[in-house]
Amino acid sequence: MNQTKYIFVTGGVTSSLGKGIIGASLAKLLQSRGFSVTIQKFDPYLNIDPGTLNPYEHGECYVTEDGAETDLDLGHYERFLNSPTSQANNITTGRIYNNVITRERKGEYLGKTVQVIPHITDEIKRNFYLLGEDGKFDIVITEIGGCVGDIESLPFIEALRQVRWELGPNNAIVIHLTLIPYLASAGELKTKPTQHSVKTLLEAGVQPDILVCRTEHKLPLDIRKKVAQFCNVHINSVIEAMDAETIYDVPLLMRKEKLDERVLSKLKLTSRQDPDMATWKAFLGKLKNPTDEVTIALVGKYVELKDSYKSIAEAFIHAGAETETKVKLNWIKAEDLLTSEAVEQQLKSAQGILVAPGFGERGIEGKINAVQYARENKIPFFGICLGMQCAVVEFARNILGLKEAASSEMNPETPHPVIALMEDQKLVVNKGGTMRLGAYPCEIKKGTKAFSAYGKTLISERHRHRYEFNNQYLPAFESAGMVPSGINPDTRLVEIVELKNHPYFVGVQFHPELKSTVLSPHPLFVRFIQAILETRRKKEEELFVSTK
């Protein structure tokens, strides 16, 4: 069995340079050459997982098939590689320390003093190696979050130093992502921040093998030579990473810069096949040359930070390319939709309305008003998680006449809890990692809008919620025209609701955006865009007929 090779991606100068995108792009290129590749993310914060973090601070919490609450970068990994990740693909400092302290409490250290070195670094290394132990992957790429020099990152960098020493130079390499800023007043690129970043890494005992330099301008040869000379890397290992039109351009840009070739050379690997990026190029061709355009209102609670809904935005990109349609998203704050005048003003230009997931009472009435506007004006509607629950509450209030209907999450005293806490959640005290998480099956009724999207009766989707449709009210909803088109076969939990007499009105309890990838756009997003196009076409035809 061949030894698994390890690639580590570190970052310097500033955060948000795109380590995740570079890692995912490299993984895609190596995958196209016939290698089995996975990516993992190590985050330096003390939370055990991102599940309890504020979306304003961290962006969305990405959920894997096995129910792990993870960093949003794992979404990039899955979207690029078209393969699932797991709990093992995202490790935080909090989880590392929790594991060590748990073992200490069990007496596994035999009375030894537990220290950062060797106990914390050994646990980090154990997790570095975890995905490569079963021989399933030829290459494991590890992204280390934060910036080199951050206090919280030091144990990871030390563990990385030890790994390189243990494995040898051809089995573990370091790619350092850095910034070469352009000073407009001086009219030149500056290499000093990169030099200092690499110096900081060297002080920790780690020499990068490859430098990927983020820049707004092309790197001339003299700049590359200077960086190579002062940072102890070969000039061919100074890789230019210019700002791209879309993140999906980055694999091809890195291919042009021969990043994958440099990596294979450093790891002493021979390509197993000619790199095949034809499907990727076809996707980009459709993405950049749409034949149509739609405007969709995304109504959410955290719209000020668009990363809070990163997977939804990317799912629209995938579905837009699939339908050769440019999707223009209008980000609308739910709290701004509290009056009928505001709703009309904000949503009148929308050809489709998506009510986004979320938790908590803030903005809930605005979301309900957006649902009502979509239902009454026959505008294609898509509700996800809380968006589906808002659709249920709105229907209960305005169609069933249950004016005080609500979710018991928002109003524990409501006389009509049409959305209620799940039975197995009622005794839960701890908030972290205790929701209904991960993949669950769903049976779809034939002849429904959901079935027309999926084309099959049994599906599996990922969840992240504590509250569910209250089945006590199901007969009343069905008799009034709301169809439970998706049901969990084991728990009878209502997973999908839709309306009969509406162009397209679908709400789902799960998170379909989490399974959308470049190569497999999610059918619900594809069908939503198609429904918008069909609805608009019918309106145009009706208008044409009426004016004849």
N, C-alpha and C positions, 0 to 999 in steps of 0.2 A: 504493500500500500504506500502510495506517495505521501510524503510529509506535507501537511498543510502549511501554506505560506501565509504570513501576516503582514498587512500594510496598516500603518498608523497615520492618521491625518490629524495634525495639530494646527492651531491658528495663532497668529500674533498681530500686533499693532492695534487692532480693533475687533470687536465682536461683529457678528452678522455679515461676515465676508462671504459666507456660502460654503462652509466645510461640507455640509450635508449634500449640497448639489454637486460639488466636486467629487465627493466620495461615491455618490450614486451614479454620476456620469462615468467615472472610472470603472465602477462595477459593471455598468452596461457594456462598455467597450470590451472588458475582459470576458464577459458573458458571450458577446458576439464572436469571440475568438475560440469558443468551445469550453471555457472553464466554468466550473460550478462556484459561484461567488455568493457571499452574504455580507451584510454590513451590520455593525452594532454601534450604538451610541453610548458613551460614558459621560454622564452629566455631573458636574461638581457640586450641585446644591444638596442640602441635607434632607430635603423631602424624600421619602422612600419612593414615591412616584409622583408624576405631575397631576394626579387626580384631584388633589386638594389645592392646586395652584389657581390663582386668578387668571382667566384668559387674557386680561389686559397686560399681565406681566409675562406670560409664557406662550401666548397663542393657544391654539386648540390642544386638547388632550386626545391623542390618537389611540384607538383601541385595536388590539390585535385579535386574531382568531381565538387564541386561548384566553382572552379576557384580561390581558395586561393593559393598564393605563400607561401610556408611554409618551415620549417626546414626539413633536410633530414631524421631526426629520425622518422618523420611521415611515411616515406616509410617503415621503419622497422615495425612500428605498423601495417600497412596494410598487409605487407607480412607475418607476424606472425599470425595475427588474421583473415586474409581473409575477412576483412570488411572495408568499406571506412571510411575515416576521413573527416573533414570539416574545415572551417574557425575557428570554435570554438575550435579546437584541438591544435592550435598554437597561442600563445599570446606573444608579445614582450613588453619590457618596453616602447618602442616607441608608441605602440598601446595604452597601459594603459594611458600614459601621454597625448596622442592625444585625447582620449575619455574624460579625465578630463578637459583638456583645452577647448575643444569644448563646454562642458557643462557650463564651467565658462563663456565663451563668450556669451552664451545664457542667462546668468543671473540665472542659476538654483541653485546657491549656496546662493542666497539672500543676497549678500553683505558680506558673511563670507570670512575670510582669507583662501585661498586654500593652504593646506599643505600636506606634504608627509603622515603624520599621522593626521587625519584619512582618507583624501580623496583618496590618492594614494593607500593606503593599502585596503581601502574599495572597490575600483575598482578592485584590484587584487583578493580580496575575491569573489566579484561578479562573476568574470570569473572562479575562482576555482569551484564555485557551478553550473555554467551555464549548463554543460552537465548532471548534476544529477537532475535537477529540474523537468523534465517531467516524471521521473520514468522509463525511457527506460532502464537505466543501473543499475545493482545491485552494481557495483563497478566502481569508477572512479579513475584511476591512474594518478597522476600528476608528471611529471618530471620537476624539477627545474634546469635550465641550469647553467653552471658556477660552481665555487667552493665556498663552505662555507668560509666566510671571505672576499670574493670579495666585494668591495664597492657597485658595481651595483646590487649585489644580496641581499643586506640588506633589502630592502622593501618587497621582496618576503618571506624572512625568518620571518620577523615580522608578515606579513599576515598569514603565516603558524602557528606561535605561537598563534595568535588570533583564528584561525580556530580550532585548537586542544582544546583550552579552551571552545569555543562555542559548539562544537559537543560532547565533552567527549572522554574518552580514548578508548572506544569500537567502535567508529564511524569514527575515523581518526587516522591513525598510520603513523610513519615516518620510512622509510628504508634509511639508510645512506650507500652509497657506498664509500669505502675507499681503500687505498693501503697499503699492508704490504710488503715492499721491502725486497729483499734478498741481503745482502752484501757478495759478493763472497770472499773478502779478509778476512772477519771475519768468513765466513761459517755459517751465521745464519740469521734468519728472524728478522726484527726489527719492533716493535709495536709502537714506539714513534710517528711517523707521524700520525698514527691513533688516538692515545691518544690526540694529539694536535688538530686534526681535530674535534673530538667529543667535546673537551673542548671549541673550538670556537663556535660550535653549542649550547653548554650549556650556554655560555655567552649571546647568543641571546635569551635564554629562551626556547630552544627546546631540549628535551631529545629524542634521537632516540630509537625506539623500537626494531629494528633489524639492525645488521651490516652485510653488504655483503662485504667481504674482497677479493679484487683482489690480486692474488699472483701467482708467477711462480712455487712455490713448495707447497706441501701439508702442511696444518696447523696442527702441532701436538697438542695433547690435552693440553699441558702446555701453548702453545701460545694462544689457545682459552680461557683457564682459565684466563690468564693474561689480555687479551683484555676485557673479560666479567667483570672482577673485576674493572679495571680502567675506564671503559666506562659505568658502571651502567646498563649492560644488562645481561639477563640470558645466560648461556653458550650455551643453545640450539638455541639462537638467534644470535649466531656468525656463519655466513654462509661462507663457503669457495667457492670462485669463481676463480678457476684456469684457466689459459689460455687454450682455447679450439681450436681444430683442425679447426672448422668452427663455425660461430655464431649460426648455426642451431643445434649445440650440446648443447647449453646453457640451453634451457628448460629442457632437460633430466638431465643435471648436477644439475640444481636447484631442480628438482624433487627428485633426489638422496639425496640432502642436506636438503630436506623437507622444503624448503622455503615457498611453498604454504600452508603447514600444519601449520607453525608458524603464517603465516598471518591470516589464518582462525581462529586460536585460539585467536589471539589478537583482531580480529574483532567480536568474539563471533558468528561465522557463522558455519553452518554444511554443509558439502559437499552434493550437490544434487544428485550426481551420482559418481560412481567409475571413476577416471580419465582415459580417453580414449585417449591414444597417439599412437594408432596403425598406423594410417595413417602417422603421423609424423615420426615414426620409419621406416615405409616402404620407405618414401622419403629419409631418411638418408641412408638406406640400398642401394638404387639405386645410390645415390650420391657418396657413398664411394666405390662402386663396379661396376665401369663402364665396359662395354664390348667393347667400342670403344673410339677413341680420335680424336679430330679435332683441328686445329690451325686456329685461326681467328685474322686477323689484325684489331685492333680498331684504326682508324685514327681520331685524335682529336686535339683540340687546347690547352686543359688543362691537358694533360696526365701525367704531373709531379705529380699532386695530383689526385690519382685515385678516391677519393671520389667525384670528379667533375662529374663522370659518374657512381655513385654508383648503381643506379637503373638498368642501362644497365648490369653491371657486375653481379648483383644479378639475373636478368632475364635470363642470360645465365646459371647460376647455376640451376635455376628451370627447364629450358628447357633441360639442360644437364642431369639432373636426370630423367626427363620424357622420354628421348630417350636413357637413360643408356650410355651416352657419356660424357667423360671428355672434357671440353672446355678449351683449353689453349689460353689465350688472349695475343697477342703481342701488347703492347701499343706503338703506333707510332705517333710522333709529326708531325703534318701536315706541319709545316715549313721546315721539313727535306726532303720534297718530291718535290722540285722545279725543279729538272732535271730528264731526263729519266733514267740516270744511277742510281740516288738515288732511284727512284721509283722501278726500277728492283731489286736493292740490298735489299731494305727494304721489298718488298712485294713478292719476288719470292717464299718464303716458305709458304705463306698464302694459306690456302684452302678455305677461305671465307674472305670477306672484308666488314667491317662495317664502314661507315662514320658517325661520331657522330654529335649531335646537337651543337649549339653554336651561338654566335653573333659577328659581327665585321669583319673587312677585314683581320686581321692577320691569316695567314695559309690557306686562301681560295683557292689560286691557287694550293697548295699542295693537298687539298681535291679533287679538280677538276681532278688533275692528277691521283689520286688514283681511282676515278670513271672510268676514261678512261682506266686505266690498267685492271680493273675488267671487263669492257665491252668488250674490244678487246681480252682479253685472256680467255673469257668465265668462269671467276671465280665467283661463287655465291656472289651476292652483296646485301647489305641491307643499305639503307640510311634513317636516321631519322631526320626530321625537316630540318635543314640546309643541312644535308646529302642528302635529297631528292631534295632540291633546287640546290645543286651542280650537281646532276645527270641531272637535267633539263638544266642547263647552259652548261654542257659538251656536251650533245646531240645537243643542238642548235649550238654550235661552230663547232663540228666535223662531225655531220651528216647533219644538215640543212645548214651548210656553213655560219652561222651568226657569223663571227669571233669575233666581238665585243660584242656579247651577254653577259649579266651579270645580276646580281640582282641590282636593283636600290639602295639597301642598301649599296652595295660596290662601285657602280659607278653611282651616280645620273645622270650623263650625257650620259650614254650608249644609243646608237641609237636603241638597241634591249633589252628592259627591260623584259626579259622572266619571271623574278620574280619581282613583283612590290608591292609597299605599298598598303595594303588593304584600300578600300574606307573609312571605318569608323575609320581608324587610321590617316587620313591626317590632321585632326584638333586637334589631341592629342598633348598637350604640356608637361604635367607631365609624367614622365617615370615609376613611381611606380604603379603597379597594373592596368595598362591600356592596356596591350596586349590582344590578343584574348586568353582567359584563360578558362580552365575547359572543361567539357564534351560536345561534339557536335555529332550529328548523322552523319552517313556515309552510303550511299548505294553502295553496291558492285556488279559489273557485274559478272554474271555467266560465267563459263568457263575460268576464269582468275586465276593467281597464288594466288591472294588475296582471291578469293572465295575458292580455294582448302585448304587454311590455316584456314579460319574462318568457312567454311561450312554453311554460311548463308548470306543473302543479306542485312540485316540491322544491323549495329553495332554502338557502341558509344565509342569514344576515347577522351582522354584529350589532350588539345592544350596549346601551349605557344609560340606565334609568332605574328609578325606585318606584315610580307610580305607573298605573296601568288603567286601561279602560275597565270601568266597573260593569261586569256582565249582568248585574241586576237590571240595568237599564237597556240591555241589548234588544229585547222584543220591541220596546217603544221606538228605538232608533230604526230598526229594520222596517217596521210598519210605516214610518214616516219617510222612508226613501234613502236612508244611509245604509250602505251595504258593507258588512264585515267581510271583505274579499280575501283576507289573509288571516289564518288562525294557527296558533302554535298547536301541533298535534298532541303534545303531552299535557300542557297546562290549560288549553283552551283559551289562552290569552289572545285577545284581538290585536293583530299585528298591523293590519292594513284596513283603512276605511275609505270608501269612495261614495260619490253621489251618482244616482242614475241619470237624472235629467240635467246634466251639465256637460259642457264640452270636454272638460278634464278637471276632475277634482279628486285628488288622491292624497291621503295622509298615511304616513308609516311610522310605527313606533321605533323602528330600528334606524340605523345610520347607513344608508346605501352608499353615501359618498366615500366611506372608508374602503370600499372594495372596487372603486373605479380606478383603472390604470390606463396607460397609453394604449396598450394592445387590447385591453378589454374594457371599453367604456361601459359604465353601468346602464343597464337597459331602462331603468326608471328615468334617468336624466335624459337619455336619448329620446324616449317616448314623450317626455314633457316638452322638449323642444319641438318635436314633430307635431304635437298637439297644438302648440302655439302657432306654428306655421299653418296648420290646417284650419284653425279657428280664424286666423287673419284672412286666409284665402276665401273662406266662406263669407265673411263679412264684406270683403271686397266684391265678391260675386253678387251678394244681395244688394249692395249699394249700386252696382252697375245696372242690375235689373230694375231697381226702383227709379233710376234716373232715365231709363229708356223711354 
